Amino acid sequence: MPLFGNTFSPKKTPPRKSASLSNLHNLDRSTREVELGLDYGTPTMNLAGQSLKFENGQWIAEAGISGGVDRREAQRLRRRNQQLEEENNLLRLKVDILLDMLSETTAESHLMEKELEELKSVSRRRK
């Protein structure tokens, strides 16, 4: 037993075998996509019976699918939505104006009440 010797000596690991016996890594990208099926196409999904596909950064309803909303109906809904938004903005404006009017008349009322109290106190002092 050596005094300063290495008592732990791990076994040597065997050399690795080649990673793959396939020659697909030698093919160019387009051939690999055809061979391995990496061309998935556009993503599609089905929501409430309507099929949608993802194109140019937006989800678009596929044409010819029954149960979907046609273009005229979609345009009518957009116009109605625009009208309702304009009406909502007008009503908000009217509410703001009414609140301003209410605060103005309330301030005037408080000033008149204060003046009335001052006049009452002055008339009581004179008596």
N, C-alpha and C positions, 0 to 999 in steps of 0.2 A: 504494500500500500504506500503510494508515494505521498510525501508530506505536502508538497505544493502542486501535485499533479491534478489533472482534471479527471474526476471520477465519473462525471456525467458525459457521455459521448453519444449523441443521438445518431440514429441510423441515417444514412444518406437517402434523400428522396429520389425516387426513380425519375428519369426525364419524362416530360409531358409528351403525350401523343399529339398529333396534329389536331387542330380545333375542328376541322370539318373535312370530310372527304369530298364534299360537293364543290363543283366549280361555278356555282351561282355567284360567288363574290367577284368573279372575273367579268361578269356581264355588266353592260352599261345600265344606267338607271331605268330608261324606258323599257328595255327588255326585261329587267327584273320586275317592274310593275306589271307587265303583261303576264309573265310566268308565275309570279306569286300572288297576283290578284290584288294589288295595292291601290287600284283605281276604284274608289268607293262611290264616286258620283256625288250628287248633291244630297245633303241630309234632308230627310222628310219625316213628318210626324202626322199623326191623326188625332185631332181634338174634336170631340163632340160630333163625330161623323164627317168632319171636314178635313181634307188632306191638305197639308201645307208643306211647301218646300223652301229651303233657304237659298236665296240667290242674291248676290251683290249686297250682302249685309242686311237683308230684310227677309222676313217670312212672307211668302206670297202664296195665296190660295191657288191650288192647281186647277186649271181650266177643265171643264167637262165633268166635274164631280157633282153629283146630285146632292142636294141638301145644303149646298153652299149658298152664300148670298151673291146674287148677280150684281153686275156693275151699276145698273140703274138704282137698285135698292141701296147699294153702298153710297152712291152719290146723294140720294135723297136723305139718307141718314146723316151724312156729313153736313149737308145744308141745314138740316134740322138742328144738328148739334151746334153749328155756327150761330143760328138764330137764338138758340137757348143761351149760349154764352153771351151774346150781345144783350139779351134781355136781362140776364143775371147781372152784367156789369151796370146796366142802366138802373136796375133796382138797388144795387149797392150804392150808386151815386145818390139816388133819391134818399136812401136811408141816412147817408152821411149829411146831406143837406138838412133833412128834418132834425137830426141830432144837433146840428149847429144852431138851427132856429130855436130848438127847445132850450139849449144851454143859454142862448142870448136872452130869451124871454124869462128864463129862471133868474138870470143875473139881474135883469131889470126889475123883476118882482122883488128880489131881495133888497135892492136899492130903495125901491118905493116903500117897502115895509120898514126899512131903517129910517127913512125920512119921516114916515108916519109916526114911528115911536119917538123920534126926536121932537116932532111938533106936539105930540101929546105930553111929553115931559115938560116942554116949555110952557104949554097952556096950564099945566097943573101948578107950576111954580108961580105963575101970575095970580092965581086964585088965592 
